[in-house]
Amino acid sequence: MTRSGADTLPGLAPWASDPARSRGRRHPEAEAPTRTAYQRDRDRVIHSTAFRRLVYKTQVFLNHEGDLFRTRLTHSLEVAQLGRSIARSLRLNEDLVEAIALAHDLGHTPFGHAGQDALDACLRDLSEQTLPETAVRWGFEHNLQSLRVVDELEERYPAFDGLNLCFETREGVLKHCSRSNATRLEQQEPGGVAWRFLHGGSPSLEAQLCNLADEIAYNAHDIDDGVRSGLISMEQLSEVELFEHYRRQALTSHPRLEGRRLLFEAIRLMLSDQVYDVIDTTRDRIAASGVQDVEAVRVSPTLVAFSDRMRERTQELKTFLLRNLYRHPQVMETTHRARRVVTDLFARYLEAPSEMPAAHGQRREQARAVADYIAGMTDRFAIREHERLLGAVLFP
């Protein structure tokens, strides 16, 4: 690995990730004259093929269901905005936060979690057949797939596969990882990004922050999209203490407010308070922990967090959204069809690899190649491929 030669950035807290002290890249590269290592990572993610595909990948609602619903791309941008705002107040590295936020969903399948679950089931079903391919036993995890995208699957540079991002960016991308997959990664990269999943510890504060900013962002925008879709209402949301508190606060300041303006103002107030809660709580936890550098952060419990009260109220909101939006009959019907698209495509490509581009069809571990190909699809491309290969129109 190479180390960044850039000067230490002014204004960073001692426990922030400094590009001058990065653990470096897997393939040595000369430093850029005008950008830090984390700024280069951010730029590489933005220019990647996988990032552009996010504009047509499901968040909750399929892309064709409405022009104003969030996609994986707009979600990633909202996570980056929230993350940078919090990082600035905590004197963390904003560029690293942005790079992680923009890359964290690069491995997500078409159709959101429905596609992920379907691919995971396909690979695990194959593993039960004791096929010689060891790769099928990994199953499918979208965080691990995001790491595969930036480490292996992007094809942009002559000297290496992937984007060759810094250790700290890659560590943040791998937000979750099963023990079996962590063991495999640790064998390939001893002491690397999977080490903490086997031996305990925490990632950088910037990675911790992106994890929480992701949660804040999707809770807020799923309220907005859920109401816009008509699947949930503000009357239903009044049952949720967190939302109702800010709806009443909005009406106290603007008694005649109604409709979408009332919804937007309640969400804005909720987001602001959650951000301030994270900043205050994290400052207190850092002070209480006594950490003085990044290495101390890595052997400490999670430090970026909500207060206990905000965590309880946020969990109530998440439970409401699960019951009333994500498991709404209309969403579940779409989910069922999406899983069928992915499952059918997996079986068809495994049976006829020539239906895929040669770069995928000729790979040695065929099942993993099929999974990589499908995971990289947008919603609409997957639907078109299913219609082409199976002749069924599941999404008129």
N, C-alpha and C positions, 0 to 999 in steps of 0.2 A: 504494500500500500504506500501511496505517496502522502506527504503532509503539505498542507497549504503554507505558502511562504508569505501570505498577506499579513500586514500589520494588524495588531489587535484592534478591534473596532471600539471606538470611544462610546461611552454611555451604557455598555453592556454590564449587567450584574455579574459578580464573580461566578455565580452558578449557571450562567447562561452558556449556550454552546457558541464557542468562538471559532470561526473558520480557520484562524491561524493555528488552532490546536486540534483540528479535525483528525480523526483516525484514518482519513484518506479514502482513496478509491481502489477498487480491486485491480485495475490496470493503470499503471503510472501515466500521468499526463503532465505536461508543462502547465504552470499556473497562467491564468488569463491576466493580461495587464490592467484591465479596467473593472473586473468583476471579482467578487469573492467566490469561494467554492460553492457556497449555498445559493448565491445568485445564479451561477451557471447551472446548478441543478434545476432551479425554478424555470429557467429559460429552456432547458432541454425537455422538461416535462411539457411545457406549453407547445413546443414545436413537434411533439411526438404524434404519431398516427393514433395511438390509443386515446390520447386526450381529445382529439377531434371527434372520435367516435362517441364520446360521452354525450354529445348533444342529442343523439338519437337512442339513448338507453334509458329505460324506465327508472323513475324514482318510486312512485306509487302508481301513477296512471301512465298507460302506454302513450307513446309520443303522438299517435294519431288521434287520441281521445280528446285533445284540446291543445291549442297553441300556447296557452298561458300556464299550463301545469309545469312544475319543476321537472327537470331531467337530471341525470347524473352530472352533467356539466354545470348547470346553474347551481345545483346543490354544492358542488365542489367550490365554486366561486364564493358562495355564501359562507362556507366553512372558512375559506381563506380570509375573507373580510373580517369575520368575527375573531378569528385567531390572531390576525395582525393587530387588531384593536386591543385585545387583552395583552398580547405580548409587549406592546409598546408601554403599557402601564406597568408591567412587571419587569421591564428592562431585559426581556428575553430577545432572542434573535428572530426578528420578523421575517427575514428572508428564508430561514430554515422552516419556520412555521408555514410560510406560504408554499414552499416546495413540497412539504409533506401533505398539506391540505389538498393541493392540486393533483397529487399523485395517488392519494389514498384509495380511490375507487377505480383506478385504471384497469384492474382485473375483474371488475364486475361484469357479469353475464348480461345478455339481453333479458328483458322482463324482470330485472331486479332479483329479489331473493327467490322468486319462483324458478328462475333459470338456474340459479346456484344450486338449489335443492335438487332439481332434476338431474343436473350433471353429476352431483355428488352421488345420487342414487345409482345412476348409470355405471359409474366407475366402481362403486362398491359391489354392485351386482356382478360385474365382471370378475372382481377379485375372488368372489365365492366360487367361481369356476376354475380357480387355480391356473389361470393363464400364466405363461412364462414372463409376462411383462410385470416387473416389480412396481412400475409407476402407477398401475391402477390401484394399488393398495393405499395410495396417498389420499384417495377421495378427492373432493374439490372444496377448497376454502378460498373465498374471494380475496382475503388479505394476502394469502400465500400467492394467489394468482397475480395480484398487483406487483408483488416482488418479482415474480417470474417475468412479468412484462418489462420491468425496468432493468432486470439483470440479464435476460436472455432473448425475449421475443421481439423487442424493437430492433429493426435492422436499418441503422442510419450511418454507422461509422465503419471505416475500412479495417480497423485494427481489432475490433472486439464486437461481440453481440451486446444487445441492450444499450442502456444509456450511460452506464458506468458512473452511477451517482455515488455521492459520499456515503460513508458508513452511517452517519447520523440521519440522513434522509431515508436511507433504506430501512434503518431501525424503526423510524416513525411509520413507514408504510406498512411494516409487519406488525399491525396493531394487536392481532390475536393469532395464535398458532396452536394446533393440537400437539400433544407431547410426542406422538409418533412422527409427525412432520418436523417438529423441532429437532428430534434426534437425528433425522436424516440430514437436515440442514447443518447441524453441528458437526456431523462427520465430514461434510463437504467444506465447511468454513469454521474450523475450531475457534472458539472464543468470539464468534461473529454475532450476527443479528438475532440468532435463535437462542443464544446462551441463557438469557434471563428466563426463558420459558422452562428450562430444565433445572436451573440452579437458584432461581429467585432474583429479586432485584427489580429495578425500574429503568425505563428508558429515560432519555433527556426530558427536561421540563417542557421543551418545545413539542416533543412527541406526545407527552401527557396532555398538553394544552390542545393539540389537534384532536385528540380523542374526545375531549369534553366539548370542544367547539362543534364537532360533528353531531353530537347529541343535541346541543342547543339549537343548531340550525334545522335539523330534520323535524324536531318537535314543533318548532314555530311554523315552518313552511308546510308541514302536513296539516296543521290546523287550517291554514289559508287555502290549500288545495282541496282539503276535505269539504269545507264550506262552499267553495266555488263549484265543486262537483255536485253539490246537493245531497251528498251521502251523509253528512252530519250537519247539524244546525247550531246556531249560537244558543238556542234554547237548551239543546243537549249539553253544550259546553258549560252552561251555568252550573252543572253538577260538579264541575272540576274546580276545586278551590283556587288553584293557581290562576286559571284563566278568569274566573269570575271576579277575583280580587282586582285585576287590572281592567276588566270591563267596567266595573263600578267606579274605579278611579278615573277612567276616561270620561264617564258620564258626569262625574262630579265637576270636572273641569269644563266639559262641553255638554250641558244638559240636553241639547237638541240633536246630538250626534246619533246617527243610526246607520244601518246597512253596512256596506263595505268600509266606509270611513271609520265606523265604530270598531269593526273587526281589526282593521289595520292599526288603529291607535292602541287597542288592547294588546295586540301582538308586539307592537313597538315598545310599550311600557314593560311588558313581560321580558322581552329580550334585554332591554337596558338593565333591569334589576338583576337578571341572571348573570350578565356580564360583570356588574359591580360586585355581586355576591362571590363570583369566582375570584376576582381580583383581591378582595378583602380576605377571603378565606385562605387563599394561596399564600398571601403575604404572611398571615399569621402562622401557617403551617411551616413555611420556610424558616421563619424566625425561631419557632419552637424546636425545629429539627437541628438547628445549628450548622446546617450544611454551608460550606464555603467554596465549593467548586463542583464541577460536573461529576467527577468521580464519586464524591460524597452523595450526590443525587442518586447515582446508580445503585447504591447499597442502602438507600432509604425507602420507606414505603411511599406510595403515591402522594405527591404534594400538591398537585393541581386538582382542585376539587370544589364542589359545592359545600356550603354549610349543611349541617344535618337537616335543618328545617327546609331549605330549598331542595335538597335531595329528596326528601319525603314528598314534597308537593310536585316535583318533577316526575317522580315515579308514578304518582296518581294520574298525571296527564298521560304518560306512556301507556299505562294500563287502559285508560279510556280509549286512546287511539287504536290500541290493539283490538279491543272488543268491538268498537263501533265503526272504525274505518278499515283497518287492514283485514278484518274478518267480515266485513260487510258482504252480503251475498253477491252483489255486483262485482266487487273486487275478487271474491273467491272464484266466481265463474271465469273471470279473465285469467286468474292464476291457474285454474285447471287447464284452460286451453293453452296457456303459455308453456306449462310443463309438458303437455303433449307435443308441442312443436319441438322442444329441445330433445325430448326422449326419442321421438321419431327421427330427427336429424342425426342423433348419435348412432342409432342402429343402422341407418341408411349409409352413413359415411364409413362406418366400421365394415359394413358389408361390401361397399364399393368405394375404396379410397380415391379412385380416379375421379370421383365427382368433386373432390376438393382440389384446390390449386396444387401444383406439383410439389411446392415447398413443404406442404403439409402431408400430402398423400404418400411421399417417399420417405418419410421419417421412420426410424427404426421402431420406436415405441408408439405403435399406431393408435392405441386407445388414448394416450396422452395427447397425441397430435390432434385427434378428433376433438378432444375437450378444449385444447388451446384454440382451435379454429372456431368452434361454436362460441366460446367465451368472448372472443374478439368481435363477434357480430353485433350489429345494431339491431334493435327490435324489428325495424322494417325489412332489413336484409334477411333476417331469420325467417320472417313470415313469407317473403318472396321465395326463398330457397325451399321452404316446406311445401309451398304450392307447386313449385317446379318439380320437385322430386316425388312428392306423395300425391299430388293432384287434389288435395283437400283444401278448402277455403275455410279456415277457422276464424279468421278476422276479416269479415267482409268490409 
